[in-house]
C-alpha cells in the first residue's frame, strides 16, 4: 500500500537549464496523500505528462527525489514496480494506449482479465453510465476521441489502486459526460480509500473538493 507520494525538488532534466515560472510541483516539496483529490493545472508543455510518468515509474529523467512512504523510488527493482502497477498505481496516459483493432469491451476485458478486479456486470454498468454501452462492440479505432477517453477511464479502474493518475482524461468530453466520469472515478476511489491525481490544460476533471495545484 502507498499512503504518500512525495516530490522533493523534482524537475524534468529537460527543464534544468531553463528558467521556469512559479510552480507548486517542480522544484518544490509536495506530498500527495492517499484518499485525497488533486487537480494539477498547467499550460501545454509544462510537464504534466512527465510528472505522471515519473510517478508511475515509466521515466526516470528527472532531478530531485521521488518517494513513496519515505522510500526513494530510485532504489526500487523492476519486480517492485511491476507489483506497484498491479496493486497500487492505476494510470490513464494522455495517449490512452488502447488497441485500435479491438472493441471497447475487449480493451477493457484485456485489463480486467489480468486483475480479476471487476465483475462484467459492473463494467456493463460503467459503459451505460458513460453513454457508450451501444459502442461496446465497436473497434476503438473507429470511435471518437471522447468515446475512446471513456473506454480508457473504465479500463484504468479495472484494478486495485492506492492512487490513480489521470493525464488530461476528459479533454474531449462535454460538461455532462465530464461530471459522469468524475463521479464514477470518485466512487471507485472512495471504495478503495484511494487518492486521485488528475492533470488538465483547460478542461479539468470535475472532482469535488479537489486541491488545485499549479504546475
RAWO-V300647 format. One record per residue. SS is DSSP state (alpha for helix, beta for strand, coil for the rest). PHI is phi in degrees with one decimal (NA if undefined). D_FIRST is the distance of its C-alpha to the first C-alpha in Angstrom with 1 decimal. Layout:
# RAWO-V300647
SS | PHI | D_FIRST
SS | PHI | D_FIRST
This chain:
# RAWO-V300647
coil | NA | 0.0
coil | -109.9 | 3.8
coil | -100.6 | 6.4
beta | -142.0 | 9.4
beta | -116.7 | 11.2
beta | -119.0 | 14.6
beta | -106.1 | 17.8
beta | -119.8 | 20.5
beta | 58.7 | 23.9
beta | -79.0 | 22.8
beta | -160.8 | 25.6
beta | -57.0 | 26.3
alpha | -59.8 | 28.9
alpha | -65.9 | 31.3
alpha | -95.6 | 31.6
coil | -58.5 | 32.1
coil | -88.6 | 35.9
coil | -104.2 | 36.1
coil | -94.1 | 36.5
coil | -96.8 | 33.7
coil | -70.8 | 34.0
coil | -53.1 | 32.0
coil | -141.4 | 28.3
coil | -89.9 | 25.5
coil | -116.2 | 23.0
coil | -77.2 | 25.0
coil | 54.9 | 26.3
coil | -133.8 | 24.4
beta | -106.0 | 21.6
beta | -133.9 | 19.1
beta | -124.1 | 15.7
beta | -93.0 | 13.8
beta | -110.5 | 11.9
coil | -57.9 | 9.5
coil | 93.2 | 12.1
coil | -103.6 | 14.9
beta | -120.0 | 17.2
beta | -133.1 | 18.8
beta | -121.1 | 22.0
beta | -99.4 | 23.0
beta | -110.2 | 26.7
coil | -166.7 | 29.0
coil | -75.6 | 32.0
coil | -60.3 | 32.0
coil | 88.2 | 31.4
coil | -84.9 | 29.5
coil | 109.1 | 26.4
alpha | -62.1 | 24.1
alpha | -65.8 | 23.5
alpha | -62.4 | 23.1
alpha | -57.3 | 20.3
alpha | -62.8 | 18.3
alpha | -65.2 | 19.2
alpha | -63.4 | 18.1
alpha | -64.4 | 14.6
alpha | -79.2 | 14.4
coil | 81.9 | 15.9
coil | -81.9 | 19.1
coil | -137.9 | 21.2
coil | -131.2 | 21.7
coil | -86.5 | 25.0
beta | -139.0 | 24.2
beta | -98.9 | 25.3
beta | 94.4 | 23.1
beta | -131.9 | 19.6
beta | -118.3 | 16.2
beta | -125.6 | 13.3
beta | -108.9 | 9.5
coil | 50.6 | 9.1
coil | 82.3 | 12.6
beta | -102.4 | 12.5
beta | -66.9 | 15.1
alpha | -69.2 | 14.0
alpha | -62.0 | 17.7
alpha | -92.3 | 17.0
coil | -77.3 | 14.5
coil | -81.6 | 16.3
alpha | -60.3 | 17.0
alpha | -61.0 | 15.2
alpha | -63.5 | 12.0
alpha | -63.9 | 12.5
alpha | -61.3 | 13.5
alpha | -64.7 | 10.4
alpha | -62.0 | 8.3
alpha | -72.1 | 11.2
alpha | -82.7 | 11.2
alpha | -113.9 | 7.8
coil | -127.0 | 6.2
beta | -123.1 | 9.5
beta | -100.9 | 12.7
beta | -150.4 | 15.9
beta | -116.2 | 19.5
coil | -72.0 | 21.8
coil | -58.6 | 25.1
coil | -82.7 | 27.1
coil | 73.0 | 25.1
coil | 57.6 | 25.6
coil | -84.6 | 27.0
coil | -94.4 | 29.6
coil | -63.0 | 32.9
coil | -81.1 | 34.8
coil | -91.7 | 32.4
beta | -73.9 | 32.6
alpha | -57.0 | 30.0
alpha | -64.7 | 29.0
alpha | -64.3 | 28.9
alpha | -61.1 | 26.6
alpha | -70.5 | 24.2
alpha | -67.5 | 24.6
alpha | -60.2 | 24.1
alpha | -70.6 | 20.5
alpha | -67.5 | 20.1
alpha | -67.4 | 21.9
alpha | -83.1 | 19.1
alpha | -105.1 | 16.3
coil | 58.4 | 18.5
coil | -89.8 | 16.3
coil | -128.7 | 19.3
coil | -77.8 | 22.8
alpha | -62.5 | 25.8
alpha | -63.2 | 27.1
alpha | -69.7 | 24.3
alpha | -61.3 | 24.7
alpha | -60.3 | 28.4
alpha | -64.7 | 27.8
alpha | -64.6 | 25.8
alpha | -58.0 | 28.6
alpha | -67.6 | 31.1
alpha | -58.5 | 29.4
coil | -93.0 | 29.4
coil | 72.6 | 33.0
coil | -124.4 | 32.6
alpha | -63.5 | 33.1
alpha | -73.9 | 36.6
alpha | -108.8 | 35.2
coil | -57.8 | 32.9
coil | -107.0 | 35.2
coil | -89.2 | 36.3
beta | -59.3 | 35.4
alpha | -58.7 | 32.9
alpha | -63.7 | 35.3
alpha | -101.4 | 37.9
coil | -96.1 | 35.8
coil | -69.7 | 35.8
alpha | -62.7 | 33.1
alpha | -61.7 | 32.1
alpha | -66.5 | 31.8
alpha | -62.7 | 29.8
alpha | -61.5 | 27.3
alpha | -68.9 | 26.9
alpha | -62.1 | 26.4
alpha | -61.2 | 23.8
alpha | -62.9 | 21.9
alpha | -64.5 | 22.0
alpha | -60.3 | 20.9
alpha | -62.3 | 17.9
coil | -92.7 | 16.5
coil | -85.8 | 17.2
coil | -166.3 | 13.6
coil | -73.2 | 10.3
coil | -159.4 | 8.4
coil | -96.2 | 6.5
beta | -138.5 | 9.6
beta | -119.1 | 12.9
beta | -102.9 | 15.5
beta | -126.7 | 19.1
beta | -96.9 | 22.0
coil | 48.8 | 25.2
coil | -73.5 | 24.3
coil | -126.7 | 27.4
coil | -61.0 | 30.0
coil | -114.0 | 32.4
coil | -108.2 | 31.9
coil | -77.1 | 34.3
alpha | -61.7 | 33.3
alpha | -62.1 | 33.3
alpha | -70.5 | 31.0
alpha | -59.4 | 28.8
alpha | -63.5 | 28.4
alpha | -64.6 | 27.8
alpha | -64.0 | 25.1
alpha | -62.3 | 23.4
alpha | -63.4 | 23.7
alpha | -64.7 | 22.2
alpha | -65.2 | 19.1
alpha | -62.2 | 18.8
alpha | -64.3 | 19.2
alpha | -67.3 | 16.5
alpha | -63.4 | 14.0
alpha | -63.5 | 15.2
alpha | -63.5 | 14.7
alpha | -100.7 | 10.9
coil | 65.2 | 10.8
coil | -91.9 | 10.0
beta | -94.4 | 11.8
beta | -120.6 | 14.8
beta | -122.8 | 16.4
beta | -121.6 | 19.9
beta | -109.0 | 22.8
beta | -157.6 | 26.5
coil | -113.7 | 30.0
coil | 156.9 | 31.8
coil | -123.1 | 30.6
coil | -73.4 | 27.3
coil | -61.3 | 25.0
coil | -84.2 | 26.3
coil | -81.2 | 23.2
coil | -80.3 | 24.0
coil | 55.9 | 23.6
coil | -82.1 | 21.9
beta | -79.7 | 22.1
beta | -91.1 | 24.4
beta | -125.7 | 24.2
beta | -96.8 | 27.1
coil | -86.5 | 26.4
